[in-house]
Amino acid sequence: MDSQLKKDLLAIAGGFFITMISPTFNSKSPIFYYTFMIAGIIIVVSGVISYLRDSKKNGKDQKK
């Protein structure tokens, strides 16, 4: 597996982790909850987009 694909998968996992722990901040302040939730979602979405682009590029490179 390519190094960039590993970084993308790590970003996706990190985004899911941030999204999963965000409810623990809800008791302290709702602003923390929403900030972590939005940040986690943005990280996951950008990681998935990057992963799909890189995997498509690697698929084209292997066909040559």
N, C-alpha and C positions, 0 to 999 in steps of 0.2 A: 504494500500500500504506500502511496506517495506521502511524503512528509506534509504537504499542504492539506491533503485529505484528513490526516490525523489531527492537524490543528483545527480543521473545521469540525470534526467530530467532538473534539475537546470543548470547543466553543458551544456547541449544541448541548452537550452534557452540563456544562457550567450554567448555561441559561436555564435549563430545566431545574438545576439545583437551586438557583436564585429564586425561581418562580415557586418552588416547593417550600422554601424556608420563609418566604415573604409573609405568610399568615402569622408567624410568630411575632412579627413587628406590629401587628394590628393592635395589640393590647397597649403598646407604648404610644403609638401615634398613627392615625390613619394615613398621614402623609408618607410615612416610611413604608407602609404597606403598599400603597399605590405606586410609589417610586420604585420599589424593588420589583413589583409585579410588572410594571411597564418595562423596566430595564431587562428583566428576564425574558419577556416576550420579544423584545427587539433583538436581543442577543440570539435567541433561538431562530427567529426568522432570518436574520442576516447570515447565521451559520448554515442554515439549510440552503439558502440561495447560493452561497459560496460553494457549498459541498456539491450541489447539483451542477453548477458551472464547471467545477474542477473535474468531477467524474465524467461529464460529457466530453470535456477536452481530453482527458486521459483515454476515454474510449475511442476517440478519433485517432489519437496517437498510436494506439495499439493496432488499429486496422491497417496502418501504413506499412 
